[in-house]
Amino acid sequence: MSTAVSAHWMDALRSHVREHLPAAIGLGLALLAVVFLLGQSIGQIVAGQAPVGLQLALLGGAAGFAATALGALPALVLKGLPQRVEDSLLGFAAGMMLAASAFSLLLPGLDAGESILGSKPLGAAAVVAGMALGVLLMLGLDQFTPHEHEKTGPCGPGYQACTRIWLFVFAIALHNLPEGMAIGVSFSQGDMSVGLPLTTAIALQDIPEGLAVALAIRAAGYSAVLAVLVAGLSGVLEPIGALLGVGLSSGMALAYPVGLGLAAGAMLFVVSHEVIPETHRNGHQTTATIGLMIGFALMMVLDTTLG
């Protein structure tokens, strides 16, 4: 990036901070908490105590990556899907994410918080604090990361300095990072009953999500091969997020329920702020809602079966 472009981006960032000061403060607080939790985990690694679920988390993140790439492949031959079908598929993905947040993150977090603190209200408070951190983190990243959505256009400070393909990449990152974090947190204690259903749910919903992303990039005028490559490679953020998630929740004991709450808050933010509104912009709200209910029910069955 040239000096002129860098200066322009910094000016845009400073102006954006002034306009969105509460979001900037919230992002700063969330990042401080993330750094603190990671510091606890790194301290244990230095002491020779590697996180219990590190390998499982990496395998789970790799599954999310593979599912995203698999979902993007049909865009090599498809130029688009009927809007009703696309909205129903995204609704299905939203339902899976909602149920995964509830059954595989929040409920285990509440149980872990109660066990550690010896009190249901205090355990719930720890999870709620984690949720708040997750929301602040995603709200701040959404405000201060230049990105573009197919329907709403570019946003974020300095987006003019980025090519359109990079704006799409940053938008995908805002979706995939919290999913990877959720996988990492769920496996951080080596508990398959928490991590397996969550990872299965995320991998399943990554398939239609990967296709939707690839088709959006094609619709923006890029070639089929480039669209599939970008959408598929965006899945790399899932194993990266899994590493971050397992690091966040592997330090002190209380980091586990807080980390589960953080991952749930981040995923709920993405579903409410991005995915559901996207499915309701085209007049297919009923179809999208039915898809959401099917995804939610499927995840509930998976959690009962695999948990």
N, C-alpha and C positions, 0 to 999 in steps of 0.2 A: 504494500500500500504506500503510495507516494506521500511526501510531506504535506502537500496541499490537501490531499484527501483526508489524511490523519487529522490535520488541523480543523477541517470542516466537520469531521465526525466528532471531535472533542467539543467543538462549539455547540453542535446539535445535542450532544449528551448533557452538557452543562445547562442548556436551555430546558431540556426535557426534565432534568432533576428539579429545577425550580418550579416547573409546571406540575410535577407529580411528586412533591416532597414526601407525603405520607408513604407512598409506595417505595420510594428510595430508602426511607428510614426502615421500613419493614424488611426490605431486601437485605439491608446491612445487618439488622438484628438476626435474621435467619441465617445469613452466611457466617456470622460470628458463632452461632449455635452449632452449625455444621462443622466449622473448624474445630470447635471445642470437642465435639463428639469424636471426630476423626483423630484428634490429638490423643484422646484416651485410648483409642484402638491402636494407634501407631506405637504408643508407649508399651502396650502389651506385646506387640510384635517384636519390638526391640528387646524386650525381656525374654523372648523366645517362645511366646505363646501365640501362635498363629490362630486366626479365627476358625472356629470349629467347622463352619459351613462354607468355607471359602471355595472349595472345589465344586460343591453342589451349586453355589451361587453362580459360578462361571458357567457350569453346564446349563443352568436355567437361562442365563443371559444368552448363551449360544442358541438355545432352542427358540427364544424370541427373535433373534437375528435370522435364523433359518426360516422361520414362519413368515417373517416380513418379506424376505427375498422370494420365497415360494409364492406368496400372494401377488407380488409385483410381476411375475413372469407372464401371466396372460395379457398384460399390456403390450407385449411384443406383437400381438395380432389384433387386439381390441383397441379401437380408438375411443371408445366410451361405452357406458352402460346407460340404459334408461334411468332417468333421474329418480323414479320411484324405487327401482331396484337398489340404486346406490344409497338412497336415504334409508331403506330398510336394512341394508348391510351395516351401515354406520350406526343405526339404532341398535342392531344386534351387538355390535362391538361395545356400545355405551352400556348396554345392559350387563354384559359380561364384566366390564370394569366396575360398575356400581356394586354388583354382587360380590366380586372379588374383594373390593374395599371393605365391605361389611363383614363377610364370612371369613375371609382369610387374613385380614389385617386388623380390623377394629375388635372383633370378638376375641381373638388370641391376645391382642394387646391388653384388653380389659382383664382377662384372666391372669396374664403375666404381671400386670400392675398390681392387682390385688394380692397375688402371691408374694411379690417383693416387698410391698409396703404394708401388708397386713390389714388393708382397709379398702373396701369397694369404692368409696368416694375419692380417696387419694389415688387409687389406681386409675379411676376414670379421669381424674384431673391430669395425671401424667400423660394419658393418651390424648386428651383434649389439647394439652400444651403442644404435643407433637403435631397434632392436626393444624394448629394455628401456625406453627413454624412452616409446615408444608405449604399452606395457603400463601403465607407471606413470601416464601421462596418463589413459588410459581407466579404469583401476582407481580413480583418485582422483575422476574425474568421476562414475563410477557410484556411488561411496560418498557423494559430497557434493552431488549434484544430486537434488532431490526429483522423483520420477517414478513412473509406475505401469505395470505390465504386466497384461494381461487375466487371466492365470492366477495370478500370484503376489501381486497387489495392490500398494498403495502402499508406497514406501520412500524413504529419504533424509531429511535433517534438515528439519524444518518443513513436511513434506508436508501437514499438517493445515491450513496457512494458504493452500493453493492449491486452486482448483477442480479437479474431476476432469479436465476437458478440458485444463487446463494441464499436469497430470501426464502425460497422454498425449503432449502436444506435447514435453515435455522428454525423454520416453522415445524418441520418434522422433528427436529431435536427437542423442541418443547413438548412434544407428545411422547417420544420414546424414552427420554431420560427418566421421568418418574416411574414408567413401567419397569425399567431396569432396576431402579432403586427399590421398588416394591419386591421384586424377585430376590435381590440381595438381602434385604431385611428379613424376608420370610424364611430364608435358609440360614440365617446367621447363627442360629443355635443348633443347626443340624437336624431340625425337626421336619421330617418328611410330611407329616400330617398337616403342617402349615404351608410349606413351600411347594409341594407337588400340585395340589389343586389350584393354587394361585398361578403357578407357572403354566399349567395346562390351559387355564382360562386366558391368560395373556397371550400365549402362543396362538390359540384359536382365534382370538379377536385381531391378532396381528395380520392374519391372512387377508380379510377384507380391507383392513386399514392399509396394508401395503399396496393392494390393487387400487384403492381410491387415490392414494398419493401418486402412484405412477400415472394414472389416467389424468389427474390434475396437471401434472407436469407436461404430459402430451398435449393437453388442451391449451397450455400456455405457448405452444408452438415448437416445443423441443422434439427431437427424434425419439422413436420408440426405444431404441437401444439405450440412449442417454437417460430417458425417463425410468426405465427398469433398473439401470445401474444405480442411479441416485436413490431411488426408493429402496432398492435392496440394501445398498451400503448404509442407508440411514439406520438399519437394524443394528449396526455396530455399536450404536449408543446404548443398546440394551445390556450387553456384557459390561460395558464401561459403567453404566448406571448400577449394575449388579455389584461391581467392585465397590462403588461408592456406598451403596446400601449396606453391604456386609460390614464395611468399615465404620459406618455411622452407629451401628447397633451392636458392636462386639466389644465395646470398652466396659465401662461400669455397668452393673446389673440393670440399673434403671434405664440405660440407653436402649434396651430392647423394646419395652412398651412405648417409649417416646419415639423410637425409630419406626415402629409399626404405625403409630399415629401420624408421623410425618409423611410416610409413603401414602397412607390413605388420604390425607388431606391434599397432597399433590395430585393424586389420581382423581379425586372428586372435583378438584378445581378444573382440571382439564376436561372432564366429562361435562360439567355444568357450563363452563365458560366457552368451550370450543365445539365439542362433538354434538351435543344435543341442539344448540342453536343452528349448527350447520344443517342438521336434518330437518329443521322446521322452517327453512327459508323458501322452500319451493312448493308449498301447498300439499305436501304429503305427510302431514303430522300424524295422521292415524296409522299409516303404514309404518312410519318410523317408530311409533310408540309400540305397535305390535311386535316389531323386531326387537325393541328394547326388552319387552316382557319375555320374549322367547330366550334372549340371551341371559337375562337374569335367572329365569327358571333353570336353564341348562347349567349355569354356574352353581346354583343351589344344589342340583343333583350331583354335580362333580364334587363339590365340597363334602357332601354326605357320603359319597362313594369312596373318594380318595383320601379324605381327611381322617 
